[in-house]
Amino acid sequence: MNAVAGGGTFVTFPSLVFAGVPSVAANATSTVALFPGSFASAWAYRRDFQPIAGMEPRKLLPISLLGGVAGAMLLLATPQATFDAVIPWLLLFGTLAFAFGRQWGAALRRCGPPGPFVIAAAQLGLALYGGYFGGAVGLMMMAVWSLFGMTDVRAMNAAKTLLVGSLNCVAVAIFVIAGKVFWPQAGAMAAAAILGGYIGARVGRTLPPAAIRVVINSVNISMTAAFFWRRFMH
């Protein structure tokens, strides 16, 4: 899921909670388990990297790392109730932005191309969310990049896997130091995530971009609906 579209956290996080891991620790454990798979995907996508609105992914890397640190620290200080209230709306934004990104992007570009400051600020906000929870952060990155005029889904997947994996590295370090990781569960998931991340990226490179967009939109809508249901029906 993470390699082709994103949203793997919405499988691992509920699974860990169902297995009896406390919610904050489940979030931390999920991040630890999934981040190695991002680098396996990035290696498989290594020939597909392209600039994002004129900025090379390596220039966005330090911004992503800074946001990851801030988001992880915020998670450790935020009550679960606050997290539950905010997440559905963030996912709704990501769903709409990816689905209508081309149209919105065309309108925004008539006002002029986004400057480096706008791109950096957007990436910092995305990385902050990624370090905080991370669910669908890859999808949200691709949605925002669509607004900036990036349309090649394979190139977006390549940059997404690298930047998400990198920001999760610093989040992982913080979660480990804080003692929030359940290691047996993390180890089992990490081994599967590495294999799935590489295979998923190889498969994703062979799929038509239009088909990938259909899959991503379907995943977006499903996850957003699930979290609104979770928020207002429980």
Secondary structure, DSSP 8 states (H G I E B T S, - for coil): -TTTT--THHHHHHHHHHTT--HHHHHHHHHHHHHHHHHHHHHHTTT----BTTB-HHHHHHHHHHHHHHHHHHHHHS-HHHHHHHHHHHHHHHHHHHHSHHHHHHHHHTT----HHHHHHHHHHHHHHHHHT-TTHHHHHHHHHHHTT---HHHHHHHHHHHHHHHHHHHHHHHHHTT---HHHHHHHHHHHHHHHHHHHHHHHHS-HHHHHHHHHHHHHHHHHHHHHHHHH-
